[in-house]
Amino acid sequence: KCVNGLVVDGKGKELVNKVYDSGDKDWANALVAMPDGGFALTGKASVSGNPKLWLIRTDKQGNVMWSSIQGGSQSEEGRGLAVDTNGGLFVAGETNSGTTGVDAWLLRFDAWGNLQWDRRYGETGNQWGADVMALADGGALMAGRRWVSATANDVYLVRAGPWGHGSCKMVGGCGAR
């Protein structure tokens, strides 16, 4: 029902052990260390019965500095995190709000938790964002998968510039919305 944040040092000594609770069913999928010693985690929080992407940023003691829940009328989830050169965050995941299927979803937040942009990538069928890495030019590379059939998926890569405009590489078509 909640997310437990446990951080240990290189010798296994417990540094942080906190519970983060949105008030309903919560899930964490990814965790990254921040330059100031804090951390960020992403996953999902249930809001009125629908899972929404949840991003939490903490200080080095694990105290919440800010939290953001993003999503529409259907389900969303954060699956991967990366820290950019300014201490902001990229989140990779998926959304099926406002679409006929699931789209890979890439979001960028500044260091204070303000959403800078979000982009959906996908064509017919389902695409899922699984992980993301920040690039030196301020952009990001998101990896995921694309549903092909009941027995097959393709690797799905999105190279996004600093403002989310990008190109996809996979077998089949690719588009940004």
C-alpha positions, 0 to 999 in steps of 0.5 A: 500500500505504500513505498518504502525507501531504504538507502544503505552505504557501501558497507551496508549501514542503513542511512535512510529508511522511510515510508512514502504513502500517497494514501492508496496503492503505491509502487516504486520502480526506479531510484536514483542518487542526486548530486546533493546526496538525496534521491529520487524515485518513480513508480505509480500512485493510485488516484481515485482507483487509477494508477498515476505516475508518481515522482518523489524527490528527497533530501539526504535524510530521505525527507520529501522535498517535492512530489509530483503525480502526473496522468490523465483519465486512465493509467500511467506509470514511471519506470526509469529515472535519470538525472540531468546536468542541472539536477533535474530529472527525466522519467521514462514510463507509459500512459494510456490516457487519451490514446487507443493503446499504451504510449511510451512516455518521457517527462522532464522535470527541473530541479524544483519539481516543475514539469518542463515537458512531456512527450508520448511516443507511439503508433498503433498498438502499445509501446512502453518506456522502460529506462532513460539516460541523460545525455551531455547535450541536455537530451535523453535516450529512452529504451523500451519495448513495442508490442508486435504480437502475442508472442513478440516485442521489438526493442524501442529506442527514442532519442529526444532533444532537450525539449523532447523532440526526437526520433525513434528507432525500432522495427516498424513506424514511430511517431511523437505526440 
